[in-house]
């Protein structure tokens, strides 16, 4: 996903508000670094969602197999008691 931050417009807004050009450039650079390091990308979210789906499928599979083992054990005990 492309960065939609317009750094030139941001710097213009700062200079119109009383910042020197040097201050506006420094603040703009800091903002870009902050956004790059803290914003989550769509690619990251897609990857994380795929990981969570995989973990959920593994958990459901393990839980289902565990339930089948318990049910088999209960049936075996009941069968043994009835005969």
PDB file of N, CA, C and O in Angstrom:
ATOM      1  N   UNK A   1       0.852  -1.176   0.000  1.00  0.00           N
ATOM      2  CA  UNK A   1       0.000   0.000   0.000  1.00  0.00           C
ATOM      3  C   UNK A   1       0.895   1.236   0.000  1.00  0.00           C
ATOM      4  O   UNK A   1       1.768   1.360   0.858  1.00  0.00           O
ATOM      5  N   UNK A   2       0.696   2.142  -0.937  1.00  0.00           N
ATOM      6  CA  UNK A   2       1.561   3.303  -1.017  1.00  0.00           C
ATOM      7  C   UNK A   2       1.319   4.256   0.148  1.00  0.00           C
ATOM      8  O   UNK A   2       0.222   4.329   0.701  1.00  0.00           O
ATOM      9  N   UNK A   3       2.370   4.977   0.501  1.00  0.00           N
ATOM     10  CA  UNK A   3       2.266   5.969   1.556  1.00  0.00           C
ATOM     11  C   UNK A   3       1.534   7.185   1.004  1.00  0.00           C
ATOM     12  O   UNK A   3       1.984   7.788   0.030  1.00  0.00           O
ATOM     13  N   UNK A   4       0.416   7.547   1.611  1.00  0.00           N
ATOM     14  CA  UNK A   4      -0.384   8.670   1.128  1.00  0.00           C
ATOM     15  C   UNK A   4      -0.017   9.983   1.801  1.00  0.00           C
ATOM     16  O   UNK A   4      -0.701  10.987   1.602  1.00  0.00           O
ATOM     17  N   UNK A   5       1.030   9.995   2.582  1.00  0.00           N
ATOM     18  CA  UNK A   5       1.455  11.198   3.279  1.00  0.00           C
ATOM     19  C   UNK A   5       2.132  12.143   2.296  1.00  0.00           C
ATOM     20  O   UNK A   5       3.133  11.791   1.671  1.00  0.00           O
ATOM     21  N   UNK A   6       1.586  13.330   2.165  1.00  0.00           N
ATOM     22  CA  UNK A   6       2.150  14.335   1.255  1.00  0.00           C
ATOM     23  C   UNK A   6       3.121  15.196   2.050  1.00  0.00           C
ATOM     24  O   UNK A   6       2.717  16.147   2.719  1.00  0.00           O
ATOM     25  N   UNK A   7       4.403  14.855   1.972  1.00  0.00           N
ATOM     26  CA  UNK A   7       5.407  15.546   2.781  1.00  0.00           C
ATOM     27  C   UNK A   7       5.585  17.004   2.354  1.00  0.00           C
ATOM     28  O   UNK A   7       5.849  17.865   3.193  1.00  0.00           O
ATOM     29  N   UNK A   8       5.443  17.283   1.068  1.00  0.00           N
ATOM     30  CA  UNK A   8       5.594  18.667   0.597  1.00  0.00           C
ATOM     31  C   UNK A   8       4.464  19.531   1.151  1.00  0.00           C
ATOM     32  O   UNK A   8       4.704  20.636   1.637  1.00  0.00           O
ATOM     33  N   UNK A   9       3.235  19.027   1.078  1.00  0.00           N
ATOM     34  CA  UNK A   9       2.095  19.775   1.616  1.00  0.00           C
ATOM     35  C   UNK A   9       2.236  19.951   3.128  1.00  0.00           C
ATOM     36  O   UNK A   9       1.886  21.001   3.666  1.00  0.00           O
ATOM     37  N   UNK A  10       2.743  18.934   3.807  1.00  0.00           N
ATOM     38  CA  UNK A  10       2.945  19.014   5.252  1.00  0.00           C
ATOM     39  C   UNK A  10       3.978  20.103   5.570  1.00  0.00           C
ATOM     40  O   UNK A  10       3.771  20.925   6.462  1.00  0.00           O
ATOM     41  N   UNK A  11       5.102  20.096   4.823  1.00  0.00           N
ATOM     42  CA  UNK A  11       6.136  21.113   5.048  1.00  0.00           C
ATOM     43  C   UNK A  11       5.598  22.508   4.744  1.00  0.00           C
ATOM     44  O   UNK A  11       5.900  23.457   5.467  1.00  0.00           O
ATOM     45  N   UNK A  12       4.803  22.643   3.682  1.00  0.00           N
ATOM     46  CA  UNK A  12       4.207  23.942   3.352  1.00  0.00           C
ATOM     47  C   UNK A  12       3.299  24.426   4.471  1.00  0.00           C
ATOM     48  O   UNK A  12       3.318  25.604   4.824  1.00  0.00           O
ATOM     49  N   UNK A  13       2.508  23.526   5.024  1.00  0.00           N
ATOM     50  CA  UNK A  13       1.609  23.881   6.119  1.00  0.00           C
ATOM     51  C   UNK A  13       2.408  24.351   7.333  1.00  0.00           C
ATOM     52  O   UNK A  13       2.036  25.323   7.990  1.00  0.00           O
ATOM     53  N   UNK A  14       3.498  23.661   7.622  1.00  0.00           N
ATOM     54  CA  UNK A  14       4.328  24.054   8.761  1.00  0.00           C
ATOM     55  C   UNK A  14       4.971  25.426   8.547  1.00  0.00           C
ATOM     56  O   UNK A  14       4.982  26.262   9.450  1.00  0.00           O
ATOM     57  N   UNK A  15       5.502  25.648   7.353  1.00  0.00           N
ATOM     58  CA  UNK A  15       6.151  26.942   7.097  1.00  0.00           C
ATOM     59  C   UNK A  15       5.125  28.077   7.088  1.00  0.00           C
ATOM     60  O   UNK A  15       5.420  29.184   7.540  1.00  0.00           O
ATOM     61  N   UNK A  16       3.931  27.810   6.579  1.00  0.00           N
ATOM     62  CA  UNK A  16       2.867  28.823   6.616  1.00  0.00           C
ATOM     63  C   UNK A  16       2.435  29.108   8.051  1.00  0.00           C
ATOM     64  O   UNK A  16       1.944  30.194   8.360  1.00  0.00           O
ATOM     65  N   UNK A  17       2.623  28.130   8.914  1.00  0.00           N
ATOM     66  CA  UNK A  17       2.254  28.303  10.317  1.00  0.00           C
ATOM     67  C   UNK A  17       3.351  28.918  11.167  1.00  0.00           C
ATOM     68  O   UNK A  17       3.172  29.097  12.371  1.00  0.00           O
ATOM     69  N   UNK A  18       4.479  29.242  10.561  1.00  0.00           N
ATOM     70  CA  UNK A  18       5.519  29.929  11.312  1.00  0.00           C
ATOM     71  C   UNK A  18       6.792  29.139  11.544  1.00  0.00           C
ATOM     72  O   UNK A  18       7.739  29.668  12.128  1.00  0.00           O
ATOM     73  N   UNK A  19       6.846  27.894  11.108  1.00  0.00           N
ATOM     74  CA  UNK A  19       8.067  27.098  11.240  1.00  0.00           C
ATOM     75  C   UNK A  19       9.079  27.569  10.194  1.00  0.00           C
ATOM     76  O   UNK A  19       8.710  27.976   9.093  1.00  0.00           O
ATOM     77  N   UNK A  20      10.349  27.507  10.558  1.00  0.00           N
ATOM     78  CA  UNK A  20      11.375  27.782   9.550  1.00  0.00           C
ATOM     79  C   UNK A  20      11.433  26.596   8.597  1.00  0.00           C
ATOM     80  O   UNK A  20      10.914  25.526   8.914  1.00  0.00           O
ATOM     81  N   UNK A  21      12.055  26.769   7.433  1.00  0.00           N
ATOM     82  CA  UNK A  21      12.167  25.666   6.482  1.00  0.00           C
ATOM     83  C   UNK A  21      12.948  24.500   7.093  1.00  0.00           C
ATOM     84  O   UNK A  21      12.608  23.337   6.876  1.00  0.00           O
ATOM     85  N   UNK A  22      13.997  24.820   7.857  1.00  0.00           N
ATOM     86  CA  UNK A  22      14.805  23.782   8.506  1.00  0.00           C
ATOM     87  C   UNK A  22      13.970  23.001   9.526  1.00  0.00           C
ATOM     88  O   UNK A  22      14.062  21.775   9.594  1.00  0.00           O
ATOM     89  N   UNK A  23      13.159  23.703  10.315  1.00  0.00           N
ATOM     90  CA  UNK A  23      12.288  23.037  11.293  1.00  0.00           C
ATOM     91  C   UNK A  23      11.240  22.173  10.587  1.00  0.00           C
ATOM     92  O   UNK A  23      10.959  21.052  11.012  1.00  0.00           O
ATOM     93  N   UNK A  24      10.671  22.704   9.513  1.00  0.00           N
ATOM     94  CA  UNK A  24       9.639  21.965   8.771  1.00  0.00           C
ATOM     95  C   UNK A  24      10.216  20.687   8.178  1.00  0.00           C
ATOM     96  O   UNK A  24       9.577  19.636   8.228  1.00  0.00           O
ATOM     97  N   UNK A  25      11.439  20.770   7.609  1.00  0.00           N
ATOM     98  CA  UNK A  25      12.070  19.574   7.057  1.00  0.00           C
ATOM     99  C   UNK A  25      12.358  18.544   8.143  1.00  0.00           C
ATOM    100  O   UNK A  25      12.125  17.351   7.948  1.00  0.00           O
ATOM    101  N   UNK A  26      12.866  19.003   9.291  1.00  0.00           N
ATOM    102  CA  UNK A  26      13.189  18.089  10.388  1.00  0.00           C
ATOM    103  C   UNK A  26      11.932  17.394  10.912  1.00  0.00           C
ATOM    104  O   UNK A  26      11.929  16.183  11.134  1.00  0.00           O
ATOM    105  N   UNK A  27      10.874  18.166  11.107  1.00  0.00           N
ATOM    106  CA  UNK A  27       9.628  17.575  11.614  1.00  0.00           C
ATOM    107  C   UNK A  27       9.012  16.620  10.594  1.00  0.00           C
ATOM    108  O   UNK A  27       8.491  15.567  10.960  1.00  0.00           O
ATOM    109  N   UNK A  28       9.071  16.984   9.334  1.00  0.00           N
ATOM    110  CA  UNK A  28       8.546  16.107   8.277  1.00  0.00           C
ATOM    111  C   UNK A  28       9.321  14.798   8.236  1.00  0.00           C
ATOM    112  O   UNK A  28       8.731  13.723   8.128  1.00  0.00           O
ATOM    113  N   UNK A  29      10.640  14.892   8.321  1.00  0.00           N
ATOM    114  CA  UNK A  29      11.471  13.683   8.337  1.00  0.00           C
ATOM    115  C   UNK A  29      11.135  12.812   9.539  1.00  0.00           C
ATOM    116  O   UNK A  29      11.034  11.592   9.412  1.00  0.00           O
ATOM    117  N   UNK A  30      10.964  13.426  10.696  1.00  0.00           N
ATOM    118  CA  UNK A  30      10.614  12.677  11.908  1.00  0.00           C
ATOM    119  C   UNK A  30       9.250  12.005  11.762  1.00  0.00           C
ATOM    120  O   UNK A  30       9.063  10.870  12.201  1.00  0.00           O
ATOM    121  N   UNK A  31       8.298  12.708  11.144  1.00  0.00           N
ATOM    122  CA  UNK A  31       6.961  12.128  10.941  1.00  0.00           C
ATOM    123  C   UNK A  31       7.019  10.914  10.016  1.00  0.00           C
ATOM    124  O   UNK A  31       6.364   9.901  10.264  1.00  0.00           O
ATOM    125  N   UNK A  32       7.804  11.025   8.956  1.00  0.00           N
ATOM    126  CA  UNK A  32       7.924   9.911   8.011  1.00  0.00           C
ATOM    127  C   UNK A  32       8.553   8.703   8.699  1.00  0.00           C
ATOM    128  O   UNK A  32       8.093   7.577   8.507  1.00  0.00           O
ATOM    129  N   UNK A  33       9.600   8.921   9.497  1.00  0.00           N
ATOM    130  CA  UNK A  33      10.241   7.823  10.222  1.00  0.00           C
ATOM    131  C   UNK A  33       9.273   7.192  11.211  1.00  0.00           C
ATOM    132  O   UNK A  33       9.231   5.969  11.342  1.00  0.00           O
ATOM    133  N   UNK A  34       8.496   8.013  11.905  1.00  0.00           N
ATOM    134  CA  UNK A  34       7.524   7.508  12.873  1.00  0.00           C
ATOM    135  C   UNK A  34       6.460   6.661  12.176  1.00  0.00           C
ATOM    136  O   UNK A  34       6.109   5.583  12.656  1.00  0.00           O
ATOM    137  N   UNK A  35       5.955   7.144  11.058  1.00  0.00           N
ATOM    138  CA  UNK A  35       4.925   6.396  10.338  1.00  0.00           C
ATOM    139  C   UNK A  35       5.483   5.081   9.798  1.00  0.00           C
ATOM    140  O   UNK A  35       4.813   4.050   9.861  1.00  0.00           O
ATOM    141  N   UNK A  36       6.701   5.113   9.269  1.00  0.00           N
ATOM    142  CA  UNK A  36       7.302   3.895   8.719  1.00  0.00           C
ATOM    143  C   UNK A  36       7.547   2.838   9.796  1.00  0.00           C
ATOM    144  O   UNK A  36       7.474   1.640   9.521  1.00  0.00           O
ATOM    145  N   UNK A  37       7.833   3.276  11.006  1.00  0.00           N
ATOM    146  CA  UNK A  37       8.169   2.312  12.046  1.00  0.00           C
ATOM    147  C   UNK A  37       6.970   1.856  12.872  1.00  0.00           C
ATOM    148  O   UNK A  37       7.059   0.837  13.557  1.00  0.00           O
ATOM    149  N   UNK A  38       5.850   2.578  12.828  1.00  0.00           N
ATOM    150  CA  UNK A  38       4.735   2.234  13.700  1.00  0.00           C
ATOM    151  C   UNK A  38       3.419   1.905  13.002  1.00  0.00           C
ATOM    152  O   UNK A  38       2.507   1.374  13.635  1.00  0.00           O
ATOM    153  N   UNK A  39       3.306   2.201  11.743  1.00  0.00           N
ATOM    154  CA  UNK A  39       2.060   1.885  11.059  1.00  0.00           C
ATOM    155  C   UNK A  39       2.089   0.444  10.546  1.00  0.00           C
ATOM    156  O   UNK A  39       3.120  -0.037  10.074  1.00  0.00           O
ATOM    157  N   UNK A  40       0.982  -0.215  10.642  1.00  0.00           N
ATOM    158  CA  UNK A  40       0.871  -1.598  10.190  1.00  0.00           C
ATOM    159  C   UNK A  40       0.464  -1.597   8.721  1.00  0.00           C
ATOM    160  O   UNK A  40      -0.439  -0.863   8.316  1.00  0.00           O
ATOM    161  N   UNK A  41       1.135  -2.422   7.935  1.00  0.00           N
ATOM    162  CA  UNK A  41       0.816  -2.501   6.516  1.00  0.00           C
ATOM    163  C   UNK A  41      -0.230  -3.583   6.259  1.00  0.00           C
ATOM    164  O   UNK A  41      -0.445  -4.463   7.093  1.00  0.00           O
ATOM    165  N   UNK A  42      -0.857  -3.510   5.132  1.00  0.00           N
ATOM    166  CA  UNK A  42      -1.837  -4.523   4.738  1.00  0.00           C
ATOM    167  C   UNK A  42      -1.157  -5.886   4.580  1.00  0.00           C
ATOM    168  O   UNK A  42      -1.729  -6.913   4.944  1.00  0.00           O
ATOM    169  N   UNK A  43       0.066  -5.893   4.036  1.00  0.00           N
ATOM    170  CA  UNK A  43       0.798  -7.157   3.883  1.00  0.00           C
ATOM    171  C   UNK A  43       1.023  -7.826   5.231  1.00  0.00           C
ATOM    172  O   UNK A  43       0.866  -9.041   5.355  1.00  0.00           O
ATOM    173  N   UNK A  44       1.391  -7.041   6.244  1.00  0.00           N
ATOM    174  CA  UNK A  44       1.594  -7.594   7.583  1.00  0.00           C
ATOM    175  C   UNK A  44       0.287  -8.172   8.122  1.00  0.00           C
ATOM    176  O   UNK A  44       0.269  -9.271   8.677  1.00  0.00           O
ATOM    177  N   UNK A  45      -0.803  -7.427   7.954  1.00  0.00           N
ATOM    178  CA  UNK A  45      -2.095  -7.910   8.443  1.00  0.00           C
ATOM    179  C   UNK A  45      -2.526  -9.187   7.733  1.00  0.00           C
ATOM    180  O   UNK A  45      -3.045 -10.104   8.369  1.00  0.00           O
ATOM    181  N   UNK A  46      -2.316  -9.255   6.418  1.00  0.00           N
ATOM    182  CA  UNK A  46      -2.663 -10.463   5.664  1.00  0.00           C
ATOM    183  C   UNK A  46      -1.849 -11.657   6.160  1.00  0.00           C
ATOM    184  O   UNK A  46      -2.387 -12.752   6.329  1.00  0.00           O
ATOM    185  N   UNK A  47      -0.562 -11.446   6.391  1.00  0.00           N
ATOM    186  CA  UNK A  47       0.306 -12.523   6.881  1.00  0.00           C
ATOM    187  C   UNK A  47      -0.137 -12.969   8.268  1.00  0.00           C
ATOM    188  O   UNK A  47      -0.225 -14.167   8.537  1.00  0.00           O
ATOM    189  N   UNK A  48      -0.412 -12.023   9.141  1.00  0.00           N
ATOM    190  CA  UNK A  48      -0.830 -12.358  10.514  1.00  0.00           C
ATOM    191  C   UNK A  48      -2.167 -13.084  10.511  1.00  0.00           C
ATOM    192  O   UNK A  48      -2.364 -14.019  11.287  1.00  0.00           O
ATOM    193  N   UNK A  49      -3.085 -12.667   9.649  1.00  0.00           N
ATOM    194  CA  UNK A  49      -4.389 -13.329   9.549  1.00  0.00           C
ATOM    195  C   UNK A  49      -4.217 -14.776   9.089  1.00  0.00           C
ATOM    196  O   UNK A  49      -4.883 -15.672   9.606  1.00  0.00           O
ATOM    197  N   UNK A  50      -3.344 -15.004   8.135  1.00  0.00           N
ATOM    198  CA  UNK A  50      -3.075 -16.366   7.669  1.00  0.00           C
ATOM    199  C   UNK A  50      -2.483 -17.215   8.790  1.00  0.00           C
ATOM    200  O   UNK A  50      -2.839 -18.384   8.935  1.00  0.00           O
ATOM    201  N   UNK A  51      -1.585 -16.635   9.583  1.00  0.00           N
ATOM    202  CA  UNK A  51      -1.009 -17.365  10.712  1.00  0.00           C
ATOM    203  C   UNK A  51      -2.081 -17.723  11.734  1.00  0.00           C
ATOM    204  O   UNK A  51      -2.112 -18.845  12.239  1.00  0.00           O
ATOM    205  N   UNK A  52      -2.957 -16.774  12.039  1.00  0.00           N
ATOM    206  CA  UNK A  52      -4.016 -17.031  13.015  1.00  0.00           C
ATOM    207  C   UNK A  52      -4.991 -18.096  12.524  1.00  0.00           C
ATOM    208  O   UNK A  52      -5.454 -18.923  13.311  1.00  0.00           O
ATOM    209  N   UNK A  53      -5.304 -18.082  11.235  1.00  0.00           N
ATOM    210  CA  UNK A  53      -6.177 -19.115  10.668  1.00  0.00           C
ATOM    211  C   UNK A  53      -5.531 -20.489  10.818  1.00  0.00           C
ATOM    212  O   UNK A  53      -6.194 -21.460  11.184  1.00  0.00           O
ATOM    213  N   UNK A  54      -4.242 -20.561  10.535  1.00  0.00           N
ATOM    214  CA  UNK A  54      -3.519 -21.824  10.653  1.00  0.00           C
ATOM    215  C   UNK A  54      -3.524 -22.315  12.098  1.00  0.00           C
ATOM    216  O   UNK A  54      -3.757 -23.495  12.357  1.00  0.00           O
ATOM    217  N   UNK A  55      -3.265 -21.405  13.038  1.00  0.00           N
ATOM    218  CA  UNK A  55      -3.272 -21.781  14.455  1.00  0.00           C
ATOM    219  C   UNK A  55      -4.656 -22.249  14.894  1.00  0.00           C
ATOM    220  O   UNK A  55      -4.775 -23.205  15.661  1.00  0.00           O
ATOM    221  N   UNK A  56      -5.699 -21.584  14.414  1.00  0.00           N
ATOM    222  CA  UNK A  56      -7.067 -21.971  14.767  1.00  0.00           C
ATOM    223  C   UNK A  56      -7.399 -23.355  14.229  1.00  0.00           C
ATOM    224  O   UNK A  56      -7.997 -24.166  14.936  1.00  0.00           O
ATOM    225  N   UNK A  57      -7.020 -23.630  12.996  1.00  0.00           N
ATOM    226  CA  UNK A  57      -7.260 -24.951  12.410  1.00  0.00           C
ATOM    227  C   UNK A  57      -6.520 -26.027  13.200  1.00  0.00           C
ATOM    228  O   UNK A  57      -7.075 -27.095  13.459  1.00  0.00           O
ATOM    229  N   UNK A  58      -5.272 -25.759  13.585  1.00  0.00           N
ATOM    230  CA  UNK A  58      -4.506 -26.720  14.389  1.00  0.00           C
ATOM    231  C   UNK A  58      -5.187 -26.960  15.731  1.00  0.00           C
ATOM    232  O   UNK A  58      -5.295 -28.102  16.176  1.00  0.00           O
ATOM    233  N   UNK A  59      -5.647 -25.890  16.378  1.00  0.00           N
ATOM    234  CA  UNK A  59      -6.297 -26.023  17.684  1.00  0.00           C
ATOM    235  C   UNK A  59      -7.585 -26.837  17.561  1.00  0.00           C
ATOM    236  O   UNK A  59      -7.836 -27.721  18.381  1.00  0.00           O
ATOM    237  N   UNK A  60      -8.401 -26.549  16.551  1.00  0.00           N
ATOM    238  CA  UNK A  60      -9.659 -27.276  16.361  1.00  0.00           C
ATOM    239  C   UNK A  60      -9.374 -28.751  16.079  1.00  0.00           C
ATOM    240  O   UNK A  60     -10.059 -29.627  16.606  1.00  0.00           O
ATOM    241  N   UNK A  61      -8.373 -29.025  15.256  1.00  0.00           N
ATOM    242  CA  UNK A  61      -8.012 -30.408  14.944  1.00  0.00           C
ATOM    243  C   UNK A  61      -7.574 -31.155  16.196  1.00  0.00           C
ATOM    244  O   UNK A  61      -8.009 -32.282  16.435  1.00  0.00           O
ATOM    245  N   UNK A  62      -6.724 -30.537  16.984  1.00  0.00           N
ATOM    246  CA  UNK A  62      -6.251 -31.180  18.210  1.00  0.00           C
ATOM    247  C   UNK A  62      -7.405 -31.408  19.183  1.00  0.00           C
ATOM    248  O   UNK A  62      -7.501 -32.474  19.792  1.00  0.00           O
ATOM    249  N   UNK A  63      -8.279 -30.417  19.332  1.00  0.00           N
ATOM    250  CA  UNK A  63      -9.399 -30.547  20.243  1.00  0.00           C
ATOM    251  C   UNK A  63     -10.338 -31.659  19.777  1.00  0.00           C
ATOM    252  O   UNK A  63     -10.820 -32.447  20.591  1.00  0.00           O
ATOM    253  N   UNK A  64     -10.599 -31.725  18.475  1.00  0.00           N
ATOM    254  CA  UNK A  64     -11.487 -32.751  17.928  1.00  0.00           C
ATOM    255  C   UNK A  64     -10.897 -34.135  18.136  1.00  0.00           C
ATOM    256  O   UNK A  64     -11.603 -35.058  18.541  1.00  0.00           O
ATOM    257  N   UNK A  65      -9.602 -34.287  17.860  1.00  0.00           N
ATOM    258  CA  UNK A  65      -8.960 -35.593  18.076  1.00  0.00           C
ATOM    259  C   UNK A  65      -9.001 -35.987  19.548  1.00  0.00           C
ATOM    260  O   UNK A  65      -9.229 -37.151  19.877  1.00  0.00           O
ATOM    261  N   UNK A  66      -8.784 -35.028  20.423  1.00  0.00           N
ATOM    262  CA  UNK A  66      -8.867 -35.304  21.861  1.00  0.00           C
ATOM    263  C   UNK A  66     -10.260 -35.753  22.264  1.00  0.00           C
ATOM    264  O   UNK A  66     -10.413 -36.677  23.063  1.00  0.00           O
ATOM    265  N   UNK A  67     -11.276 -35.101  21.710  1.00  0.00           N
ATOM    266  CA  UNK A  67     -12.660 -35.476  22.023  1.00  0.00           C
ATOM    267  C   UNK A  67     -12.969 -36.879  21.523  1.00  0.00           C
ATOM    268  O   UNK A  67     -13.669 -37.635  22.198  1.00  0.00           O
ATOM    269  N   UNK A  68     -12.459 -37.238  20.354  1.00  0.00           N
ATOM    270  CA  UNK A  68     -12.680 -38.574  19.805  1.00  0.00           C
ATOM    271  C   UNK A  68     -12.028 -39.624  20.710  1.00  0.00           C
ATOM    272  O   UNK A  68     -12.619 -40.673  20.966  1.00  0.00           O
ATOM    273  N   UNK A  69     -10.826 -39.348  21.188  1.00  0.00           N
ATOM    274  CA  UNK A  69     -10.142 -40.289  22.080  1.00  0.00           C
ATOM    275  C   UNK A  69     -10.937 -40.475  23.367  1.00  0.00           C
ATOM    276  O   UNK A  69     -11.101 -41.600  23.838  1.00  0.00           O
ATOM    277  N   UNK A  70     -11.428 -39.383  23.934  1.00  0.00           N
ATOM    278  CA  UNK A  70     -12.220 -39.475  25.163  1.00  0.00           C
ATOM    279  C   UNK A  70     -13.509 -40.248  24.909  1.00  0.00           C
ATOM    280  O   UNK A  70     -13.883 -41.105  25.709  1.00  0.00           O
ATOM    281  N   UNK A  71     -14.180 -39.958  23.819  1.00  0.00           N
ATOM    282  CA  UNK A  71     -15.418 -40.666  23.505  1.00  0.00           C
ATOM    283  C   UNK A  71     -15.168 -42.156  23.312  1.00  0.00           C
ATOM    284  O   UNK A  71     -15.954 -42.986  23.769  1.00  0.00           O
ATOM    285  N   UNK A  72     -14.079 -42.494  22.637  1.00  0.00           N
ATOM    286  CA  UNK A  72     -13.737 -43.903  22.429  1.00  0.00           C
ATOM    287  C   UNK A  72     -13.496 -44.594  23.760  1.00  0.00           C
ATOM    288  O   UNK A  72     -13.935 -45.724  23.972  1.00  0.00           O
ATOM    289  N   UNK A  73     -12.796 -43.907  24.655  1.00  0.00           N
ATOM    290  CA  UNK A  73     -12.547 -44.476  25.978  1.00  0.00           C
ATOM    291  C   UNK A  73     -13.830 -44.689  26.757  1.00  0.00           C
ATOM    292  O   UNK A  73     -14.004 -45.730  27.391  1.00  0.00           O
ATOM    293  N   UNK A  74     -14.727 -43.723  26.718  1.00  0.00           N
ATOM    294  CA  UNK A  74     -16.003 -43.845  27.429  1.00  0.00           C
ATOM    295  C   UNK A  74     -16.817 -44.995  26.850  1.00  0.00           C
ATOM    296  O   UNK A  74     -17.395 -45.784  27.597  1.00  0.00           O
ATOM    297  N   UNK A  75     -16.865 -45.093  25.547  1.00  0.00           N
ATOM    298  CA  UNK A  75     -17.610 -46.192  24.909  1.00  0.00           C
ATOM    299  C   UNK A  75     -17.004 -47.545  25.286  1.00  0.00           C
ATOM    300  O   UNK A  75     -17.736 -48.497  25.556  1.00  0.00           O
ATOM    301  N   UNK A  76     -15.684 -47.635  25.306  1.00  0.00           N
ATOM    302  CA  UNK A  76     -15.029 -48.888  25.667  1.00  0.00           C
ATOM    303  C   UNK A  76     -15.362 -49.290  27.100  1.00  0.00           C
ATOM    304  O   UNK A  76     -15.626 -50.460  27.374  1.00  0.00           O
ATOM    305  N   UNK A  77     -15.350 -48.324  28.007  1.00  0.00           N
ATOM    306  CA  UNK A  77     -15.674 -48.622  29.414  1.00  0.00           C
ATOM    307  C   UNK A  77     -17.127 -49.047  29.527  1.00  0.00           C
ATOM    308  O   UNK A  77     -17.426 -50.028  30.208  1.00  0.00           O
ATOM    309  N   UNK A  78     -18.035 -48.339  28.880  1.00  0.00           N
ATOM    310  CA  UNK A  78     -19.439 -48.710  28.940  1.00  0.00           C
ATOM    311  C   UNK A  78     -19.680 -50.089  28.340  1.00  0.00           C
ATOM    312  O   UNK A  78     -20.462 -50.874  28.877  1.00  0.00           O
ATOM    313  N   UNK A  79     -19.016 -50.386  27.234  1.00  0.00           N
ATOM    314  CA  UNK A  79     -19.154 -51.698  26.603  1.00  0.00           C
ATOM    315  C   UNK A  79     -18.672 -52.780  27.556  1.00  0.00           C
ATOM    316  O   UNK A  79     -19.303 -53.829  27.683  1.00  0.00           O
ATOM    317  N   UNK A  80     -17.548 -52.523  28.229  1.00  0.00           N
ATOM    318  CA  UNK A  80     -16.972 -53.482  29.166  1.00  0.00           C
ATOM    319  C   UNK A  80     -17.931 -53.716  30.339  1.00  0.00           C
ATOM    320  O   UNK A  80     -18.096 -54.850  30.790  1.00  0.00           O
ATOM    321  N   UNK A  81     -18.553 -52.657  30.826  1.00  0.00           N
ATOM    322  CA  UNK A  81     -19.486 -52.776  31.945  1.00  0.00           C
ATOM    323  C   UNK A  81     -20.766 -53.500  31.556  1.00  0.00           C
ATOM    324  O   UNK A  81     -21.376 -54.158  32.399  1.00  0.00           O
ATOM    325  N   UNK A  82     -21.180 -53.396  30.320  1.00  0.00           N
ATOM    326  CA  UNK A  82     -22.431 -54.009  29.890  1.00  0.00           C
ATOM    327  C   UNK A  82     -22.255 -55.502  29.594  1.00  0.00           C
ATOM    328  O   UNK A  82     -23.249 -56.227  29.541  1.00  0.00           O
ATOM    329  N   UNK A  83     -21.039 -55.976  29.402  1.00  0.00           N
ATOM    330  CA  UNK A  83     -20.851 -57.388  29.050  1.00  0.00           C
ATOM    331  C   UNK A  83     -20.164 -58.116  30.150  1.00  0.00           C
ATOM    332  O   UNK A  83     -19.918 -59.317  30.035  1.00  0.00           O
TER     333      UNK A  83
END
